[in-house]
Amino acid sequence: MSVVPQTVPTTPKRTGGTNSLKKILLPIAISLVVLFSLAPALWQLLTSFKVNEDIAAVPTVYFPTRFTFNHYIELFTRRPFWRYIFNSALVSIISTAVSLAIGAPAAYALARLRPWGGQVILAAVLIVTLFPGILLFLGLLEIIQALRLGNNYLALIIPYTAINLPLTILVLRSFFQQLPKDLEDSARVDGYNTFQLLWQIVLPMTLPALVTTGILTFIFAWNEFIFALTFMTREELKTIPVAAAQLGGASVYEIPYGPIAAATVVGTVPLVLLVLFFQRRIVQGLTAGAVKG
């Protein structure tokens, strides 16, 4: 007499409900994170268009029903704000260009040429990046006073370049290490020297990395406050962060929230446009360093 083995029925796994729950919760979570991140910027944007009554209203008026452009008009009529924009743009562009012009060859030398003491140099650069810029303030102040660079664009261009240079070298070095070395060897066989190799072959291949690094250094120089506040005391040489912080009202006791919000928006819009314009290059630069060629 044969015994028929009994099989225990297995219950199928229910994955449909889990997947559908993820599809619902994931967009909600992303929306909440985006809203949390953009809330300060949206608040400043809405405040810049509110009338003074809505700004000072209790309870708080979150979404204005009356819009005005008077805060922007007041911003450019009472203060030379176009001059502040020019100052910020000039200092940021020059310091970014100098950082890339010095940092790219230095990063390539550390990545490919391997000079004597390269590891020590790399360690020193890494240590410098760990120091916050504010710790360099007193030393830079002594140097600016000794060289009589106060109220001079060089008083901001030189420190911004020095602070951004270590980060530029570290970021670009990682990208140069990911490039295939066979292409460089072939170029050397064809008679390219090191400068031609860097200028005509390596830099065009790492253009997304240059754009990404340049935008990071530009944003730092554009938003920097402490050095610009101390080294630039003349009104016509102030940058946007300093000018926005020093906006005054009609009296000593009045805080001009509307013009301050308008100044914040005006100072942020160029950065937003810059990131949107180079969005594709930034994405390529952020992902290129993670993939070996």
Sequence and secondary structure as in RCSB ss.txt:
>XXXX:A:sequence
MSVVPQTVPTTPKRTGGTNSLKKILLPIAISLVVLFSLAPALWQLLTSFKVNEDIAAVPTVYFPTRFTFNHYIEL
FTRRPFWRYIFNSALVSIISTAVSLAIGAPAAYALARLRPWGGQVILAAVLIVTLFPGILLFLGLLEIIQALRLG
NNYLALIIPYTAINLPLTILVLRSFFQQLPKDLEDSARVDGYNTFQLLWQIVLPMTLPALVTTGILTFIFAWNEF
IFALTFMTREELKTIPVAAAQLGGASVYEIPYGPIAAATVVGTVPLVLLVLFFQRRIVQGLTAGAVKG
>XXXX:A:secstr
               HHHHHHHHHHHHHHHHHHHHHHHHHHHHHHHHHTB HHHHS SS  SS SSB  HHHHHH
HHHS HHHHHHHHHHHHHHHHHHHHHHHHHHHHIIIII  TTHHHHHHHHHHHHHS GGGGHHHHHHHHHHTT T
TSTHHHHHHHHHHHHHHHHHHHHHHHHHS HHHHHHHHHTT  HHHHIIIIIHHHTHHHHHHHHHHHHHHHHH  
HHHHHH  SGGG  HHHHHHT   SSTT   HHHHHHHHHHHHHHHHHHHHHTHHHHHHHHHHTTS  
